[in-house]
Amino acid sequence: MSKAISPRVASLVQEFFTDYMTRQRSLSPQTVASYRDSFLLLLRFAEQTLGKAATAFELSDLQAKFVASFLDHVERERGNSPRSRNIRLAALRSFLKCAARRDLASLSVIEQALAVPMKRFERKMVRFLTREQMLAVINVPTTTWLG
């Protein structure tokens, strides 16, 4: 029995951006740009820590420990907030779910990487306008229908 050949990460990433995100999901250009930035950061981090170029990066490199250290790097060394960290993780999770359909041999690694939890953070309380502020907004004279 021959060993199944796993698709290269580069081809999976290309398929993820060109087919899955734009054609199948019709995601906004802002979301695509955010996910692109996440992958650029991830691949640079992999090059620094693993010494692997983007073309040599494999799904087996996306161990849960590596993903967690990448997210710590994003938060600590880049100074990103927990929300930004979670956005990077969401991009990676979306990719991994897509890759799981194409590379069955890597399912165990993908499953472990998907188990990395989102980071909890404290949400700011929504402030309300005072009565005077509300009246000031309402009493602004406008001549347009939209106003």
N, C-alpha and C positions, 0 to 999 in steps of 0.2 A: 504494500500500500504506500503510495507516495505521500510525502508531507505536503500539507496545504501551504501555499505561499501567501503570507500576509501582505496586504497592501502597505506601501510605504506611507509614513505619516505625512510626507509632503503631498502625496496624491489625495490622502484623506482630507487634509486641510483645504486643499484646492476644491475638492468636491463639496465640502462643507460650506465654503463661502459662495461658490458659483451656482451650485445646484440647490442645496438644502435651504440655505438662508434666503437667497433671492428668488428662486423659482418656486420652491415648494411652500415656504413659509411666508414669502413676501414681506420680510421684515424691513423696517425703515432704514434709510441710509445711515442715520445716527446710530442705530443698534449695530449695524454691520461695522461701522467705524469703531465703535466701542469694543466689539469682539476682536477686530483686527488689532487694535492697540493691546488688548490682553494677550494675544498670541505673540506679538512682537516682544512684549515684556517676558513672556514665558520662554521663548526661544533664546533671548539674550541671557536670561538667568541660567538656562540649561548649558549654554556655551561657557558661562563663567564657572559654574559649579561642577558640571560633568565633563567639561572640555570637549563637548560634541557640537559640531556645526549643525545648523538647522536641517541640512540635507541628510545628516547621519542620525537624527533624533528618531527614536522608535516608540511605539506605544508602550512597550515594556519598560521604558524609562519613566513613564507616568505613574510610578508607584505612589501610594498614598503619602508616604513620608516625603517624597520629593514635592508633591503638590502642597503639602502643609508647609514645607520650608519656603517654597515660592511665595505662598500667601503671607507668611511671616516677613519675608523680604519686602514685599509690596507695602506692607503696613509699617514696618520699623524703619527700613533704610530709605524707602521712597517717601515716607511720611504720609501715606494715604490713610484715610479714615476706614473704620470697619465697613462702612457702606461701600466704599470703593473696592475694598478687598472682596466683599461679597459679590460685587458685579463681575470681578475677574473670575471668581469661582463659578458663577452662573454661566459665563461664556465657556469655561472649560467643561462644565457638566453638559451643556448643550452639545458640544463637540463630541464628548465621550459617548453620549447616547446615540448620536448619529454614527459614530465609528463602530459601536457595538453591533450594528446591523451589517457592517461590511467585513469585520474582522472577528470571526467567532473564536479564533485561537487566543485572542487577548481578553476574553470575557472576564477572567478572574482578576486581572490587573485593573480592568475598567471598573468592575464592581467595587473593588477596594478604593479606587480613586473617587468614585461617586459617593462613597461613605464619608468623605471629609465633610464635616458639618459647616454650615454657615455660622458666622460669628454673631453673637447677640450684641446689641448695642442699645443704648438708652435713647428713646425718641424724645425730641423736644416737645414740650407742651405747646399746643396751638394757643396763641394769644388772641384775644378778642378786642375789637375796637370799643372805645368808650362811647357813651351817648353823644358827646360833643363831636368826636371824630366821625361817627356815623352820619350825623346831621350835616357836617361839613362836606362829606362826600355826596350826599343826596342833594344838597343845595347848590352844587356847582352848576352854573348856567351853561346849557348847551343848546345848540341850534340844529344839531344833526339828529337823525332818527336813531342812530347808534348810541349817541350820548343820552 
